[in-house]
Amino acid sequence: MDRQPVLVVTKGPREGARFPVETDGLTLGRDEECTVVLDDPNVSRFHARLVFHNAAIWVQDAGSRNGVFLNGKRVVRHKQLGPGDELLIGDHGFTLELELPVPQPSLTGTVEAVSPPRTNRNIVLAAVAMALVFGVLFWLGTS
């Protein structure tokens, strides 16, 4: 994926919180081991998970009592989650956003996009040749 998927809390005590969805996905629930911990009596210890599969993000109910709702409909097994979809778990609402990669700052203080280094073969060969010439001249001058 060229954009970073981010789960954004749109409703509930953690409103505004943002959780990047990494390639191994994330878990949601009351348990401290979950990626997104939701302190809510209507949320199970391990309530739901987001997973990557076939270049898409899917939401799965992890066997919760109160269910997972996507765009107002209960998720029975799993459903694909897209940008702008509304996810509801207990009293918490979420949406998925896709962020552009963050540009890296340059040494001059301006922001520049990171690009792979470019190598010009002729410049490298000329530098090597000059180093050899200077090395030979130095060697001849010391003998």
N, C-alpha and C positions, 0 to 999 in steps of 0.2 A: 504494500500500500504506500502511495507517495504522500499521503496525509496521515497525521496521527489521530486516530479516533480517541475521543475524550467523552467520558460519561459525566454529565453535568447535573447536579442536584438542583431541581427547579421548584421543589416544594418540600417543606419540613424544616426541622431544626438545623440541618446542615446546608440550607439553601445557599447556592453560589459556589459550593465546593466542587472541585474538578478532579477527576480521576482518569489518568491516561490508561487506555486499554492496551496492554502489552500483548505480545504474540501468544503468551500462555494464558491470556484472558484475565478475568478477575472474579472474585466471589463477593456476595452480599449477604449480610446477616448480622445477628446480635453477637456472635462469637468473636472474640478478640483476634482470632486467626484469619478472619475474613479480610479481604482487601478493603472493602467498604463496610465499616462497622456502623450498624444502625441501632441506636438505643431506643427501641420501640417494642412494647409488649405484643403488637400485632405482627411482629417479624420473627421468624424462626431462627434458631441458632445458625444454620446454614440454609438460607432461604432461596437464593438463586445464584446463577453464574452466567457470565458472558464468555463465550468461546469463539475463537476463530476457526472457521472451517470453509474450505473452498473460496478463499479470498473474501469472505463475508463474516459479519458478526452476528451471532445467534444468542438469544436469551433462552435459558432453561430454568424451569422451576425445579428446585432441588428437593421436592417432596414436602413443601411447606403446607401448613394447615390453611392459611388464609389466601394463598394464591399469589400469582404474578399476573399483572394486567398490562397488555400492550395495546395502545390506542383504544382502551375501553373494553377489550375482549380478554377473557382469561386465557393464559398460555397453558395448554394441556401438556404438551411434550416439549416442543421448542419452536421458536419463531425467529425469523430473520429480523434483526433490528437495523433500521436505517436512520440516517441523519434526519432529525426533526420528529421522529417517532416519540410518543409519550409512554413512558414505562412507569407503572405504579406498583410499589411494594410497601405494604402497610400504609403509614401516613406520609410516605416519601415519594416524591415525583422526580423523574429523571428524563433527560433527553440525551441523544447522541449527537455530538458535533465532530466535524473533521477539521483539524487545524493544519495550517501550512507548517512545514518545518521551520524552526527558529533559525534565522541567519546568524552567523558567527561574527562577533565584532573583530575589526582589524586592529593592528597596532597603532594606527593613526587616530583611533577613536571613532571613526565612521563605521557604519554597518555595511558589510559586504556579504554577498552570497558566497558560500564555500564551493569552490570548483576544484577538480583534480589538478595537480600540478602538471604543467605542460613542459615537455622536454624537446628541445630542438637538437637533433642529432648533429648537425653541422657545428653548432656552437660548442657542444661537448667535445667533438673531435678537434676543433681549433684550440680549445683550452688545453687539451692533452698534448697536442703538438707543441704549443708554446711552452708548456712545462718541460717537455723533453729538450727543446732547444736551449732554454735557460739552464737546465741541468747540465747539458753537455758543455755549454760555455763556461759555467762555473767550474766544472771538472777540469776543463782545459786551462783555465786561469789559475788553478791551484796546483797544477803539475809542473 
